[in-house]
């Protein structure tokens, strides 16, 4: 499955989690999936915890995160050392 098809799995509904990105209109935020992966859970752990979740949904979360980080720009902060 290519990235555009994966990203179609990520939706936004203002009535769910205040409009945060969610998976296929369900009450599971992309942020939550990424947090579980960052905490060391495996894709299989997620699939067991959420029986309706599909492997492509997890890949969609990763693709979404990559897109967000790919657009991020960091501006250097000037610090006045005299203070």
Residue pairs with C-beta under 8 A, 6 or more apart in sequence:
1 56
1 59
3 63
6 56
6 59
6 60
6 63
7 60
7 63
7 64
7 67
8 60
9 23
9 24
9 56
9 57
9 60
10 21
10 22
10 23
10 30
10 60
10 61
10 64
11 21
11 22
11 23
11 24
11 25
12 19
12 20
12 21
12 22
13 19
13 22
13 25
16 22
16 25
16 27
17 27
17 29
20 29
20 30
20 31
21 29
21 30
21 31
21 64
22 28
22 29
22 30
23 29
23 30
23 33
23 53
23 57
23 60
23 61
24 57
26 52
28 50
28 53
30 60
30 61
30 64
30 65
33 46
33 57
33 58
33 61
34 61
34 62
34 65
36 45
36 46
36 49
37 43
37 46
37 58
37 61
37 62
41 49
43 55
43 58
46 53
46 58
47 53
47 54
47 55
47 58
